Amino acid sequence: MKILVTGGAGFVGSHVAEYYTRRGDEVTVLDNLLRWEVFKGNLGNPQYNWNYLKKYQNVKLMKGDIRNPEDLKKAAKGSDAIIHTAAQVAVTTSMKDPKLDFEVNAFGTLNVLEAARLNDSAVVYCSTNKVYGENVNTIPVAEEEKRYRFADEKYKKGIPEDFSIDRAWHTPYGCSKLAGDLYVQDYAHGYGLKTGVFRMSCIYGERQFGVEDQGWIAWFTIATMLGKPITIYGDGKQVRDVLYIADLVEVFDAFLKSYLKQGVFNIGGGPDNTLSLLELLDLLERLCGKKPTISFADWRPADQKVYISDISRAGEKLGWKPKVSPEEGVRKLVNWISDNLNLFNSI
């Protein structure tokens, strides 16, 4: 297969590119290498994943921007599938610069779809649980010592794909990602493209340069190991289902191999793989032998007290389920950071 990975120098994109390269496919990576500029902070080596992929002979690295249709047209030529991981990824950034957020997440996705239409390429779209907005917070929750949980038995498996996206605050980020989500679905119906929408919960793993605004598992781990202070927005009892990166890549591939022409999937660790912020800190203390300095601040806009994906559709339609537990996955992340502390010395 010939695969185009947008945002291939990012965390998810680089793992996708590596997976298909190792399998022997021809992979093109398109990235503008601007994530560090958007976050306006030092996140380590800004081209680490880009340079990491250079060791593979069947990867073609192209510097370009999904906001530029010509860049996509060139990169996508002859592609069998486009795995679209490029995005503006932070809620806080979207609040500060909604125009940039829309240009990247909505307009950029439209450009990806047009490039796919020209090549009759399949499309995998990285959507987000934020498409459901604050509607998730209408579900009653029960408070426990270190976490919240859904109090309504209807959601014991998590949030299903038919959960309402309407009449809720999403933040610009949730709106722009939802716009892309709907467009991807529509291009399957209107133009016959094979498209898979994956509404992702919290993905984590090696080569993730998490920051306070995005990638909380990686950020908490980096900060703990470097002795940096951590700010918890809210009370730390908020819960997410978490998914190790290799499990995410496998579900993308399962969709591309499937006979499905179109699908929408909530993707995360599901109810068996969840962590609260406080629980992650306890886990890191066990794994690292360190306890970070913690402070608390107000809740962030449209934050969800509990979000757990109902992943049963992916199990039924794609024969997929997570393999890596949170403890095993976080241990892998800790080991990678420990082996690469030089990347984070300037943080």
N, C-alpha and C positions, 0 to 999 in steps of 0.2 A: 504493500500500500504506500501511497504518497500522502503524508500527513503534514498539514500546516498547524503549528501551535502559535497562537497569538499570545503575547505576554510570556514568551518562553524563557525569558531570563528571570522571571519571578519564581516564587516558591512552588506553586502548583504546576505552572507551565514547564519548569525545568524538569520536574519529576515525570510529567507526561512525555516530554521530549526524550528523556533518557530511557523510559520504558519501551517506546517504539523503536528507538535506535538500537537498543540491545536486542530487540526482536528481529532486527534486520530490515526494517522499513526505511524508506527515504523520508527524512524529516527536515522541514524548513521551520526555523524559529524566527518570528517577527517580534521585535521589541524596540521601543523608543528609549529605553534605559533612563527614564525620567522619574522613577518612583522616589528616588532619594531627593530629587529636586522638589517634588510635590510635598513630601513630608518635611522638607526643610530641616533635616537633622542628619547627624552622622549615624548611619546604620551598619557600620562596618565597611567592607569592601563593596562598593556599589556595582561592581561587575563580576562578583564572585560566581554566580550561577552561569553567567554568559561565558566566562573563561572555563568554568568546570565542563561545559558541554563541548569545548573545543577538542577534547581528547577523542571524541567520536568522529570517525571519518565520514559517516553517512548523515551528519547534521550540517545543514547550511544555515549560517547565522546571517540574518538580514536586519539592519537597523532601519526601522520605519515605524509609522504611526497609524493606528487603526482609524484615526480621524481623517487620514488622507486616502481617498479611494484608489488612487494610483499605486500607492504602496501596497495595498491589499491585492489589487488586481495582479500586480507583478508576483507577489509572494504566493498567491493561491493558484497560479496557473498550473493546470493539470492535477490538482489535488483531489484525492478520493474523499478526504475528510478534513474538516477544520475544527480543531478543538480550541474553543474561544475562552481563554483564561484572562486575557488582558482586561483591566478594569481600573477605575478609581475605587478604592476598596474601603475607605474610612467614612463612617457616619459624620464624625466631627469635621473632616475636610469638606464634605458635601454641604454642611451648614455654613461654612466660611466662604465657599466658592461653588455655589450651585451651578453656575454656568459651565465651569470646567467639568463638574460631575456629570452634567447632562451630555456635554459634547463627547466625553469618553464612553460613558455607559450606554447611552441611548443612540446617539448618532453613530458612534463607533460600531455598535452592534449592527445597525442597519447597513453600514458599509461591509461588514463581514458577511451578512446575508446576501447582499448583492454580488459579492465575489463568489459566494457559494452557488448562487443561482446561475452565474455565467459558466461555472465548471460542473454543475450538477453534483456538488460535493455534499456529503453528509455534514451535519453541524452538531457539535456538543457544546452546550452553553452553560457556563458557570453562573447560575442564579444564586439566590440567597434566601434564608428564612425571613429576612426583613421585608419580603414582599407581603407578608401577612400583617406587618405593622403592629400597632398597639391592640389589634383585635385579640392577639394571644393573651393579653392581660385581662380580658373579660372572663377568662376561665378562672374559677375560684382556685386559690392555692392554700395549702396548709403549711405552716411554718414549723420547721424542726430546728434542732440545735445548730446545725451548720448548713442547712439547705432549705429551699422551698420545694414543694412537690405539688403536682396537679391534684386537687381534691376531688375532681369530677372523674368518676370511673370511666366515663365515655372516652377519656383521653389517656387511659392507662398504657396504650401502645404509642402515644405521642400524637403530634399534629398530622392529620392526613392532607393529601393534596387538594381535596375539595373544601378545605377550610377557607372562610371568607377572606378576600383581599379588599373588600369594599368598606367605605365609611370608617376609615381609620387613619391616624397619623402615621406616615411612613418615614418621614424625613426625606430630603432630596435624594439621598442615596437609595432608599427603598423605592422611591418613585422611578428613578432612572433605571434601576435594575429590573423593576417590574415592567417598564416599557420594553426593555430588551427581551425579557421573558415572553411577553405576549407577541412581540414581533416574530420571535423564533417559532412559536407555535403556529402563527398565521402563515409563515412561509411554508410550513409543512402542508397546511390545508390549501393554500392558494396556489402554490407553485410545485407541490409534490416533492419537496426536499425531505430527506430523512433527517429529522431533528430530535435531539434529546435535551430536555431542560432539566437541570439538576439543581434543586433548591437546597443549597448546602448549609449545614450547620457549621460547627467549629472544626476546621481541618488543621492538623498540626504535624510536625515531623522535622527531620533534618533539613538543613539549608533554608530554614525559615527565619528571616531577620525580623522578628516581631518587634513592634513598638507599642507604646501605651495606647495609641489610637486603633491599632489593628494587629491581630495575631496574639491574643492575650496569653495563650499557653506558652508560646515561645518567649514572649516578653517577660512573663513571670519567672520563667526558667533562667533566662539570660540575667535578669536583674538579681535573682537570688544568688547565682553563681559569682556575679561580679560585686556583690555587696551593695547594690544600688537600691534606693528606696522605691517602694511600690505604693501607688495611690489606688485605692479601691473606690470605685464610683457606685454608691449604694451601700449595702451592708455586707456584701460578699457572699450572701446566701443564694444569689441567683445561679441557676443551674442550666447547663447546656449539655447536649449529647455531643460527644467528641469522636472524631474519626481520624485515624492514622492515614497519612498520605498514600501509602501503597494500596490501602483498601479503596480509596477514592479512585485511583487510576484504574484499578481492576473493574470497577463498576462502569466507568466510561467505556472501557474496551468491551465489556459484556454487552453494552447497548449497541456499539458499532458492529459487533458480530451477530447480533440478533436479527430476527426477521421483522421486528417492529419498524414501522415507518415513522412513528411519532410517539413520544412519551414525555410525561412530566413526572419527576420523582423527587420526593423529599429524601435527602441524603445526609446522613450523619451516623453516629454510632448507635442510634436507637436507644430504647429504654435500658438496655443492658450495659451501655457504655456512657455513663454520665459523670460529670464533676461539677461541684460548685466551686466558686473562686476560693473559698476557705478550705475546701477539701484538696484542691490542687496545692495550696500552700503547705498543707500537712504532708502531702505526698512528696513534695520537693524537699521538705525538711528531712524526711526519711532517706531519700535518695542522695541528697547532697550534703547532709549533715550541717545545714545552715538554715538560719531563720532570718528572713529579711525584715527590714524596718517597714512597718505598714502605717499608712494614714488613710483616712476616709474623707470622701467628698460627696457632693450631691449626685443623685442619679443622673445618668446621661439621657439625652432626648430619646424618647420612644424605646427605651430599654425594656426588655422582656424579663420578668422575674423568673420564669421557667420557659425554656424552649427545648422540646425533645421531638425529634423527627419520628414519625411513623414510617418505618422503612419496609413495611410488609409488601408494598407494591413492587419494589425493586427485587425482593426475594421471590415473589410469585412470577414476575414477568422476565427477570434476568437471571434467576438462580444465584443471586448474590447475597452475601451477608458479611459483616465485618469479621476479620480474623484476629486483629491485634487489640488487646485490652488496653485501657488507659495506662495502667501501671507499666506494662511492657513498652508501649509507645513512648511515654514520657521518659522512661529509662533510656531508650534509644536516643531521644533528643538530648538528654543530659550528657550522654557519652559523646555525642557529636560536638556539642558546645565545649566540653572539657578538652577534646582533642584539637579544637580550633579557637582557643581563647584569644589568640593573636588577632583574630578578625574583629574582636569586640573591645580591644584595648582603648580605643579612642571614644567609646560611648560614655 
